[in-house]
Amino acid sequence: MIKWHKEIKIPANIETVWRLFDLDRIQRIMPNVIAHEPIELKEGVVGSTYRQTYKEGKRTETYIVTDIEYENTDRKKHKRIEFVLGKAFKIQAGFTLIKEDENLTTFIYTGQNEGINFLGRSLLKLGGSKNNDKVVDDFVELVRSEAAKG
């Protein structure tokens, strides 16, 4: 299993950053997600499901994303999702925003990628954490740069 925890300060209002995670804006921060369609939206968000399609090179994967945690207050925004990718990986990702002041937000990106069968565990060992660290760093940097655009 690979785990990550990355925390950065973003010089933007918490609402500006949070809007990047809206259904209609998600591709700004996840450009390889080519489709993100709600299947079932639950009141209070937790338990909501989405069909997400991801494209990398010529490979396309479609999977179901479930919201497993959600909080939306003036000072803190949080969402944790879970999905199974390629019948080999169970992935959880958490996005937490904390309002420092009107124009400064702390963004915390956490998660884990667990191989759920022999193939998944083997591929995780081969990929290593260095490759995962780059993906995590690239993602938080993209969130920071998109938040700066407003």
C-alpha positions in Angstrom: 0.0 0.0 0.0 1.2 3.5 -0.8 0.0 6.4 1.3 0.5 10.2 0.8 0.0 13.4 2.7 0.9 16.7 1.1 0.1 20.1 2.6 0.6 23.5 0.8 -0.6 27.1 1.3 -2.5 28.6 -1.6 -2.8 32.4 -1.9 -6.5 32.3 -2.7 -9.9 32.5 -0.9 -11.1 29.1 0.3 -14.3 29.3 -1.8 -12.2 29.9 -5.0 -10.2 26.8 -4.3 -13.3 24.7 -3.3 -15.0 25.6 -6.6 -12.3 23.8 -8.5 -13.7 20.5 -7.1 -17.2 21.2 -8.5 -18.5 18.7 -11.1 -18.4 21.2 -13.9 -14.8 22.4 -13.1 -13.1 19.2 -12.0 -11.2 18.9 -15.4 -9.3 22.0 -14.6 -7.5 20.2 -11.8 -7.8 16.6 -13.2 -7.3 17.1 -17.0 -7.1 13.4 -17.6 -10.6 12.9 -16.4 -12.5 13.1 -19.6 -16.0 12.4 -18.1 -17.4 12.8 -14.7 -21.2 12.1 -14.5 -23.3 11.8 -11.4 -25.1 8.5 -11.0 -26.8 9.1 -7.7 -26.5 12.4 -5.7 -27.3 11.9 -2.0 -28.5 14.6 0.4 -25.5 15.6 2.5 -23.2 14.3 -0.3 -21.9 11.2 1.5 -22.8 8.1 -0.5 -23.1 10.0 -3.8 -21.7 8.1 -6.8 -20.2 9.2 -10.1 -19.1 7.5 -13.2 -15.6 8.8 -14.0 -13.6 8.1 -17.2 -9.9 8.7 -17.1 -7.6 8.7 -20.2 -3.9 8.4 -20.2 -2.2 8.0 -23.6 -4.3 5.4 -25.5 -5.7 3.7 -22.3 -9.1 4.7 -21.0 -10.6 3.5 -17.7 -14.1 4.0 -16.4 -14.9 3.4 -12.8 -17.4 4.4 -10.0 -16.3 7.1 -7.5 -18.1 7.3 -4.1 -18.1 10.2 -1.7 -17.3 8.7 1.7 -16.7 11.9 3.7 -17.9 15.5 3.3 -17.8 18.7 5.3 -18.5 22.2 4.1 -18.2 25.0 6.6 -16.9 28.6 6.3 -13.5 27.6 7.8 -13.1 24.0 6.5 -14.0 22.1 3.4 -13.4 18.4 3.1 -14.2 15.6 0.7 -12.9 12.0 0.7 -13.6 9.8 -2.3 -13.0 6.1 -3.0 -12.9 4.0 -6.1 -11.6 0.8 -7.5 -9.3 1.1 -10.6 -8.8 -1.7 -13.1 -10.0 -4.3 -10.7 -6.5 -4.1 -9.2 -6.4 -1.0 -7.0 -8.6 0.5 -4.3 -7.9 4.2 -4.1 -9.0 6.7 -1.5 -8.2 10.4 -1.8 -9.0 13.2 0.6 -9.1 16.9 -0.2 -9.2 19.3 2.8 -9.2 23.1 2.7 -8.6 25.2 5.8 -9.3 29.0 5.7 -6.2 30.8 7.1 -7.6 34.2 6.2 -9.6 35.8 3.3 -6.8 35.2 0.8 -4.9 32.2 2.2 -6.0 28.6 2.2 -4.2 25.5 3.4 -4.8 22.6 1.0 -4.2 19.1 2.4 -4.2 16.2 -0.1 -4.1 12.7 1.5 -4.8 9.3 0.2 -3.8 5.7 -0.2 -3.5 3.2 -3.1 -3.9 -0.4 -2.1 -3.4 -3.4 -4.4 -6.5 -5.6 -4.0 -5.1 -8.6 -5.8 -1.7 -10.1 -6.8 -1.5 -7.9 -9.9 -2.3 -4.7 -8.1 0.1 -5.4 -5.3 2.9 -6.3 -7.8 2.3 -3.2 -9.9 2.4 -1.0 -6.8 5.8 -2.5 -5.8 7.1 -1.9 -9.3 5.8 1.6 -9.5 7.2 2.6 -6.2 6.5 5.6 -4.1 8.8 8.0 -6.1 6.4 7.9 -9.1 3.4 8.4 -6.8 5.2 11.3 -5.1 5.5 13.0 -8.5 1.8 12.5 -9.2 0.9 14.0 -5.8 3.2 17.0 -6.2 2.0 17.7 -9.8 -1.6 17.6 -8.6 -1.2 20.0 -5.7 0.8 22.3 -7.9 -2.0 22.2 -10.5 -4.6 23.1 -7.8 -2.4 26.0 -6.7 -2.0 27.4 -10.2 -5.7 27.0 -11.1 -6.8 28.6 -7.9 -4.5 31.6 -8.8 -6.5 32.0 -12.0 -9.8 32.3 -10.0 
